Amino acid sequence: MENIYREEEYQRFADNLKVVLDGPNIRHCKLKQLRKPSFETGIRTKHGAWGWRSAVSSRVAPKTVYLGNEKVRLPKPTETQQSIIKNAPEELHKVIHLMRSLPFVHIRRRIGNNPEYNPICNLYVSVADRKNYRLALMWGETMFEPSKKPGPEFIMIHIPEEHHLRQQVLVLPEYNINIALGTDYMGEDKKGFLRQAMWCADEKGMLGLHSGTKMVTVWDAKDNRLKRYGVFMFGLTATGKSTWSCHQLGLDIKRGEKTEVSQDDIVFLHKDGSAYGSEANFFVKTDVDKNLQEAMYWALVDKTALYENVMIDAYGNPDFLDERLCANGRAVIRKDKLRVKRGRKLVRIDSSSVNLPSLSELDGLIFAFITRRNTIMPFSQKLTPEQGVLAYLWGESTHSMASQPARAGESVRIVGTDPFIVGSQAVKVNRFYNIIMELVEKYPGKVHFYQYNTGGVGEIIETSEINGKKVKRMVRKATRVPIDVMAAIQRGDLRGTNKYAEGRLGTLEIKSCIDTSLDEYNPEKWYSKEQIHLYIKDLVEGRKEYTEFIANQGLDQEIIDQAEKSFAIAGVKKTKVFVPEIPEAKKEKQIPKPYRLPDLKWETKSRPRRLGNRYI
């Protein structure tokens, strides 16, 4: 296959970029200086919050590429991504030109608040269209003030005005540079910096996780005392990661029970079970019901909230459940505005720290993997440590009729539910496995694993062929798991009151919950035995195929062995994962080695020399 990567061009771009980042067309701003120009293009709600609409309402993941050496490249780029990679040198030259020509604002902020790892983030946004001031404002509100705390330096360039036909995100991990072109979605800025932060954290021996975190204090039914747990909530977008990271779970505050919210998206895990947080405030999906997601609701209606693509009527009323114009309404909310009603008062539920302490300081650590499936998946499964690693490996959910009708009901799998992994996904799984097994060995009985299904049961989707095209039709909608039922399940797991037994998926499956009935959600009431078997077979076939894909990137044999054992639930004989023989020379390349990040200090203010239409 043709080598479409041009590493010398990426180096040239990084060198040229240094000398254009302080040009007279770039306005260096503090956060408060962005408010006035941002509000000039916004809509004010009756609560005093501000909202905007973007032309692009989600990340352009299919047009995101990683440029650099073999270690950081996409394992299997699509044709679209290959085309972007081939044309990247030309696009990078254009970016240098635009950085010298267009009006930009530059804001400097910080990820993290700890003694060790606090990346400084420099966002450069083109404001040729003045409504793009709000991109810098909204992103800046999610981060901390810059400080002298230790950490690398990151750069993000955002040029929404690039033509939509050349819409793309170019990531140069080795140079700490991310570039978003042709999109005005703020999520690209947020994820650009956090993706870079996870990669650098991995290089430093930590493990970047796409996970929310919280501290939960509950009354333990067995020991009859209060216990304090650290909780990780993994989940793909729109499966409920933010919802359950910020939920009170109906705990009994009079007995001292409580939830303290730390993070809702990205954390950096250490070998001792502690985790550094990344963001000061949260960028959340806004499909929130006041009666079911109280803390998030009060944060959303606070005057400090900043909306993106939320329905706001002519009288300034936001409607968070009206998704007719956009199904991905978002908002930046203040972490300290996550509150619940206690009598007439609103009481904060946020943790005083964005970090989780080490396992030695806690009664236990819980790794919870959220999936959203609508057929036979139990609402809760208790996992062994090995099964927990497999849950991290498979990162399962499904497409829906609302998001992708053509693929509704089909599985979607992403390692660690993390679509922002740079380089080998297998390396991430291997490190997660090693950290988990060390914790389990060092702290027996203190590390717990669950998988929660926030979808439902009973769905039937019929596939037919019309004019040579596959068409899907919803025959029977799923009966969704109510939020109060899921809250009761999680509450029971923390208190130790739920009952589990061996289930059809080879895990311990929830059988009873003291605070709610689960009888109506038994798949046997919705499907025949033959249908259930077919669903299990389809699940296993998908897992096996995906395991082979990740195994080709260097997955450890212990993990492959555990995956193969799990496939027996389908009753098939061929359970071996096929992994092609990897040449010895290539095996060495798969061993992660420390990488010294290039020095990107701005050493000169001279302008790059021009040769034809290129800068050198």
ZIURPE-V916962 format. One record per residue. RES is the residue in one letter. PHI is phi in whole degrees, -180 to 180 (NA if undefined). PSI is psi in whole degrees, 0 to 359 (999 if undefined). NEAR is the number of other ideal C-beta (glycine too) atoms within 12 Angstrom. Layout:
RES|PHI|PSI|NEAR ; RES|PHI|PSI|NEAR
This chain:
M|NA|140|8 ; E|-62|137|8 ; N|-80|108|12 ; I|-95|0|22 ; Y|-93|141|30 ; R|-126|82|24 ; E|-63|327|24 ; E|-67|329|16 ; E|-71|325|31 ; Y|-68|321|35 ; Q|-64|317|25 ; R|-61|317|25 ; F|-63|314|40 ; A|-61|320|36 ; D|-66|315|30 ; N|-67|327|34 ; L|-64|326|40 ; K|-56|325|31 ; V|-93|3|25 ; V|-117|0|33 ; L|-82|359|36 ; D|-129|30|24 ; G|-71|165|27 ; P|-67|345|15 ; N|-87|359|22 ; I|-108|121|28 ; R|-98|120|23 ; H|-88|120|22 ; C|-120|150|28 ; K|-88|162|18 ; L|-57|316|32 ; K|-64|335|16 ; Q|-73|346|18 ; L|-90|349|35 ; R|-67|308|24 ; K|-60|307|17 ; P|-65|332|25 ; S|-71|314|37 ; F|-67|337|23 ; E|-62|335|19 ; T|-111|7|25 ; G|-101|178|31 ; I|-117|129|30 ; R|-94|134|23 ; T|-89|171|30 ; K|-66|342|18 ; H|-86|350|27 ; G|96|355|19 ; A|-77|165|35 ; W|-120|148|37 ; G|-138|154|40 ; W|-139|168|38 ; R|-121|141|26 ; S|-110|150|35 ; A|-70|326|21 ; V|-110|126|31 ; S|-110|12|25 ; S|-158|168|30 ; R|-67|151|31 ; V|-99|60|33 ; A|-55|320|31 ; P|-65|346|21 ; K|-115|24|36 ; T|-104|129|36 ; V|-131|155|37 ; Y|-111|124|38 ; L|-108|127|42 ; G|157|203|34 ; N|-76|179|23 ; E|-57|330|23 ; K|-64|329|30 ; V|-106|355|33 ; R|-75|157|30 ; L|-62|135|32 ; P|-67|330|27 ; K|-150|76|15 ; P|-67|143|23 ; T|-75|174|16 ; E|-61|319|13 ; T|-61|315|20 ; Q|-68|322|29 ; Q|-61|320|22 ; S|-63|318|20 ; I|-64|318|35 ; I|-63|317|36 ; K|-61|320|22 ; N|-91|3|25 ; A|-60|317|37 ; P|-56|316|29 ; E|-63|318|23 ; E|-66|322|37 ; L|-64|321|39 ; H|-62|322|28 ; K|-66|321|31 ; V|-59|318|42 ; I|-59|315|36 ; H|-61|314|26 ; L|-67|326|34 ; M|-65|337|38 ; R|-93|347|27 ; S|-110|313|19 ; L|-79|158|29 ; P|-76|132|26 ; F|-126|153|37 ; V|-114|145|35 ; H|-123|127|34 ; I|-127|141|41 ; R|-116|122|30 ; R|-138|183|41 ; R|-135|138|36 ; I|-91|135|49 ; G|86|161|43 ; N|-152|79|31 ; N|-152|174|29 ; P|-81|355|14 ; E|-124|320|20 ; Y|-140|102|34 ; N|-140|78|34 ; P|-57|136|45 ; I|-90|129|32 ; C|-115|127|42 ; N|-112|110|42 ; L|-102|126|50 ; Y|-114|114|43 ; V|-117|130|47 ; S|-71|131|37 ; V|-119|33|34 ; A|-57|325|21 ; D|-101|115|23 ; R|-63|339|25 ; K|-68|350|31 ; N|-82|356|41 ; Y|-57|325|40 ; R|-66|337|41 ; L|-62|313|48 ; A|-67|320|45 ; L|-64|309|40 ; M|-62|314|48 ; W|-64|316|45 ; G|-59|327|42 ; E|-69|340|39 ; T|-83|345|43 ; M|-106|172|43 ; F|-91|163|29 ; E|-65|142|22 ; P|-63|152|26 ; S|-152|186|19 ; K|-94|12|10 ; K|-62|146|20 ; P|-67|142|17 ; G|168|156|33 ; P|-73|173|36 ; E|-111|127|31 ; F|-115|153|39 ; I|-129|133|41 ; M|-127|126|47 ; I|-111|127|45 ; H|-126|115|51 ; I|-123|86|42 ; P|-63|335|38 ; E|-74|349|30 ; E|-56|144|32 ; H|-60|141|15 ; H|-63|338|16 ; L|-69|339|13 ; R|-110|27|28 ; Q|-63|129|30 ; Q|-171|162|40 ; V|-126|121|42 ; L|-107|124|45 ; V|-115|124|45 ; L|-117|80|46 ; P|-58|323|38 ; E|-70|343|32 ; Y|-111|5|39 ; N|60|38|39 ; I|-123|133|46 ; N|-128|144|41 ; I|-136|126|48 ; A|-113|128|46 ; L|-130|135|41 ; G|75|17|30 ; T|-139|142|38 ; D|-115|29|41 ; Y|-89|124|37 ; M|-65|335|45 ; G|-58|335|40 ; E|-67|324|45 ; D|-70|313|47 ; K|-56|307|42 ; K|-74|332|40 ; G|-60|312|47 ; F|-71|319|50 ; L|-69|325|44 ; R|-61|315|44 ; Q|-64|321|44 ; A|-65|322|46 ; M|-66|318|42 ; W|-63|314|43 ; C|-67|324|38 ; A|-63|319|37 ; D|-61|320|38 ; E|-66|336|31 ; K|-94|7|28 ; G|95|357|20 ; M|-88|188|31 ; L|-138|112|41 ; G|-70|129|44 ; L|-123|138|44 ; H|-86|83|43 ; S|-155|142|43 ; G|-85|160|44 ; T|-138|151|48 ; K|-157|162|48 ; M|-106|131|39 ; V|-126|127|43 ; T|-107|122|31 ; V|-136|161|38 ; W|-89|114|27 ; D|-76|126|24 ; A|-69|328|20 ; K|-81|311|13 ; D|-88|351|14 ; N|56|48|12 ; R|-156|166|17 ; L|-75|137|22 ; K|-127|152|28 ; R|-119|123|30 ; Y|-119|145|40 ; G|-95|134|47 ; V|-126|130|47 ; F|-105|131|52 ; M|-117|103|45 ; F|-89|147|46 ; G|180|141|41 ; L|-67|162|39 ; T|-53|135|34 ; A|74|17|32 ; T|-100|349|38 ; G|115|17|40 ; K|-61|310|43 ; S|-67|319|43 ; T|-56|311|40 ; W|-83|340|43 ; S|-70|333|47 ; C|-110|14|45 ; H|-96|144|43 ; Q|-82|345|40 ; L|64|14|44 ; G|67|30|28 ; L|-71|159|31 ; D|-92|97|19 ; I|-66|333|21 ; K|-68|336|9 ; R|-93|3|17 ; G|95|4|16 ; E|-76|146|27 ; K|-169|159|31 ; T|-114|134|40 ; E|-121|113|35 ; V|-78|128|46 ; S|-103|301|40 ; Q|-144|162|47 ; D|-125|5|46 ; D|-145|297|47 ; I|-130|132|50 ; V|-138|167|46 ; F|-121|110|45 ; L|-84|138|45 ; H|-106|166|31 ; K|-67|339|25 ; D|-88|5|24 ; G|90|353|35 ; S|-78|164|33 ; A|-147|129|43 ; Y|-81|135|40 ; G|-82|168|49 ; S|-117|321|51 ; E|-115|147|44 ; A|-78|324|33 ; N|-137|174|36 ; F|-116|148|44 ; F|-111|101|45 ; V|-114|157|46 ; K|-75|142|39 ; T|-102|12|40 ; D|-77|70|31 ; V|-113|132|37 ; D|-100|125|19 ; K|-55|322|21 ; N|-75|340|13 ; L|-112|335|28 ; Q|-132|64|34 ; E|-59|312|31 ; A|-62|316|43 ; M|-67|325|42 ; Y|-62|312|34 ; W|-65|329|32 ; A|-70|324|42 ; L|-71|328|42 ; V|-95|7|32 ; D|-77|152|30 ; K|-66|345|19 ; T|-83|350|28 ; A|-69|148|40 ; L|-126|118|48 ; Y|-98|148|44 ; E|-133|117|46 ; N|66|30|36 ; V|-91|140|43 ; M|-68|117|28 ; I|-123|122|31 ; D|-81|182|15 ; A|-65|345|10 ; Y|-106|11|11 ; G|83|18|21 ; N|-93|120|19 ; P|-81|140|34 ; D|-123|102|28 ; F|-73|341|36 ; L|-100|359|21 ; D|-90|104|19 ; E|-113|26|22 ; R|-70|331|11 ; L|-91|329|17 ; C|-158|130|28 ; A|-92|11|25 ; N|-131|52|30 ; G|-63|138|34 ; R|-135|162|40 ; A|-155|145|44 ; V|-89|121|43 ; I|-120|149|44 ; R|-76|133|31 ; K|-60|323|43 ; D|-78|0|24 ; K|-99|4|34 ; L|-75|107|41 ; R|-139|159|27 ; V|-132|155|30 ; K|-78|130|18 ; R|-129|96|17 ; G|71|237|8 ; R|-98|358|6 ; K|-101|151|10 ; L|-97|122|20 ; V|-109|131|22 ; R|-67|144|26 ; I|-122|10|36 ; D|-80|148|36 ; S|-74|151|33 ; S|-70|343|16 ; S|-126|151|26 ; V|-87|358|40 ; N|-106|152|33 ; L|-99|139|41 ; P|-73|172|28 ; S|-70|162|21 ; L|-63|332|35 ; S|-64|340|18 ; E|-96|1|20 ; L|-122|165|28 ; D|-82|343|30 ; G|179|167|34 ; L|-129|132|42 ; I|-120|127|40 ; F|-105|112|47 ; A|-113|125|45 ; F|-107|119|50 ; I|-93|129|43 ; T|-123|162|41 ; R|-133|97|40 ; R|-129|155|41 ; N|-124|19|38 ; T|-118|272|36 ; I|-115|3|39 ; M|-71|126|40 ; P|-60|153|39 ; F|-69|337|48 ; S|-150|137|42 ; Q|-130|135|39 ; K|-93|128|36 ; L|-112|151|37 ; T|-76|166|26 ; P|-56|320|32 ; E|-65|320|28 ; Q|-68|329|33 ; G|-64|320|37 ; V|-65|321|41 ; L|-66|323|44 ; A|-63|322|45 ; Y|-67|318|48 ; L|-61|312|44 ; W|-83|328|42 ; G|44|60|41 ; E|-89|144|39 ; S|-159|191|39 ; T|-137|155|36 ; H|-75|151|27 ; S|-117|167|31 ; M|-65|333|25 ; A|-77|321|20 ; S|-89|309|23 ; Q|-140|86|18 ; P|-55|323|18 ; A|-67|337|17 ; R|-117|15|20 ; A|-55|134|29 ; G|87|345|36 ; E|-79|148|26 ; S|-73|145|32 ; V|-124|131|29 ; R|-131|130|33 ; I|-140|124|31 ; V|-50|128|45 ; G|63|17|44 ; T|50|30|42 ; D|-115|99|37 ; P|-81|12|31 ; F|-116|22|41 ; I|-75|128|40 ; V|-96|125|42 ; G|82|211|34 ; S|-65|123|34 ; Q|-73|331|38 ; A|-64|323|35 ; V|-61|321|34 ; K|-64|315|42 ; V|-64|317|40 ; N|-59|317|33 ; R|-69|320|38 ; F|-59|315|45 ; Y|-58|313|35 ; N|-65|317|24 ; I|-64|314|36 ; I|-62|312|40 ; M|-65|326|25 ; E|-67|319|21 ; L|-65|317|37 ; V|-63|320|27 ; E|-71|320|16 ; K|-78|328|19 ; Y|-126|71|25 ; P|-60|134|14 ; G|81|1|17 ; K|-109|355|26 ; V|-114|124|33 ; H|-126|151|41 ; F|-134|132|35 ; Y|-136|154|42 ; Q|-123|125|48 ; Y|-111|132|47 ; N|-100|109|43 ; T|-92|13|41 ; G|-89|248|37 ; G|-170|203|31 ; V|-144|151|33 ; G|97|357|30 ; E|-66|140|33 ; I|-133|122|28 ; I|-118|127|28 ; E|-99|132|16 ; T|-108|128|19 ; S|-134|169|13 ; E|-115|123|11 ; I|-126|120|10 ; N|54|40|7 ; G|81|1|7 ; K|-114|141|10 ; K|-78|128|18 ; V|-122|137|17 ; K|-109|141|24 ; R|-132|133|19 ; M|-77|112|20 ; V|-85|317|17 ; R|-146|124|20 ; K|-73|155|22 ; A|-72|148|33 ; T|-87|109|23 ; R|-74|151|25 ; V|-75|121|38 ; P|-64|148|21 ; I|-60|323|30 ; D|-69|330|23 ; V|-69|315|32 ; M|-64|322|41 ; A|-62|318|33 ; A|-64|321|31 ; I|-63|311|44 ; Q|-65|322|46 ; R|-62|317|32 ; G|-66|324|35 ; D|-65|319|41 ; L|-68|322|42 ; R|-80|342|32 ; G|83|28|27 ; T|-105|349|23 ; N|-75|152|32 ; K|-109|134|19 ; Y|-125|153|28 ; A|-148|163|15 ; E|-57|130|15 ; G|-113|179|27 ; R|-72|346|28 ; L|-100|12|37 ; G|81|6|30 ; T|-116|174|29 ; L|-81|123|25 ; E|-107|139|31 ; I|-64|134|40 ; K|-114|330|24 ; S|-153|149|22 ; C|-131|127|32 ; I|-62|334|19 ; D|-100|359|24 ; T|-160|158|27 ; S|-94|139|17 ; L|-114|6|31 ; D|-57|317|15 ; E|-70|349|19 ; Y|-99|10|35 ; N|-70|120|23 ; P|-56|333|35 ; E|-67|344|19 ; K|-85|351|16 ; W|-116|334|25 ; Y|-133|156|24 ; S|-78|167|14 ; K|-61|324|14 ; E|-65|318|11 ; Q|-64|318|21 ; I|-61|317|28 ; H|-61|319|21 ; L|-66|321|19 ; Y|-65|319|34 ; I|-65|316|30 ; K|-61|317|22 ; D|-64|321|23 ; L|-62|314|34 ; V|-67|318|34 ; E|-60|319|21 ; G|-66|319|27 ; R|-65|319|38 ; K|-65|315|35 ; E|-63|318|21 ; Y|-70|323|31 ; T|-61|320|39 ; E|-63|319|26 ; F|-61|315|29 ; I|-74|325|38 ; A|-60|327|35 ; N|-66|346|24 ; Q|-96|4|37 ; G|108|35|32 ; L|-70|137|38 ; D|-63|146|29 ; Q|-63|327|16 ; E|-60|322|22 ; I|-73|319|41 ; I|-60|318|33 ; D|-61|318|22 ; Q|-65|321|34 ; A|-63|316|39 ; E|-61|320|30 ; K|-62|322|23 ; S|-69|336|32 ; F|-71|348|33 ; A|-64|343|22 ; I|-64|339|29 ; A|-86|353|26 ; G|71|26|16 ; V|-102|154|20 ; K|-84|321|9 ; K|-84|96|14 ; T|-115|0|25 ; K|-74|138|18 ; V|-84|128|29 ; F|-85|119|16 ; V|-125|116|25 ; P|-60|150|13 ; E|-64|126|9 ; I|-97|126|18 ; P|-57|147|10 ; E|-56|321|9 ; A|-62|325|9 ; K|-81|332|16 ; K|-59|320|13 ; E|-63|326|14 ; K|-68|339|20 ; Q|-84|351|26 ; I|-82|117|16 ; P|-64|130|26 ; K|-118|147|15 ; P|-57|138|12 ; Y|-116|127|22 ; R|-84|115|11 ; L|-68|137|25 ; P|-61|149|23 ; D|-77|116|14 ; L|-110|33|26 ; K|-66|146|17 ; W|-83|94|21 ; E|-84|339|14 ; T|-147|154|15 ; K|-110|9|14 ; S|-70|151|15 ; R|-85|146|20 ; P|-65|146|26 ; R|-75|145|14 ; R|-104|134|14 ; L|-127|104|11 ; G|65|235|8 ; N|-102|19|12 ; R|-123|155|19 ; Y|-108|137|30 ; I|-128|999|19
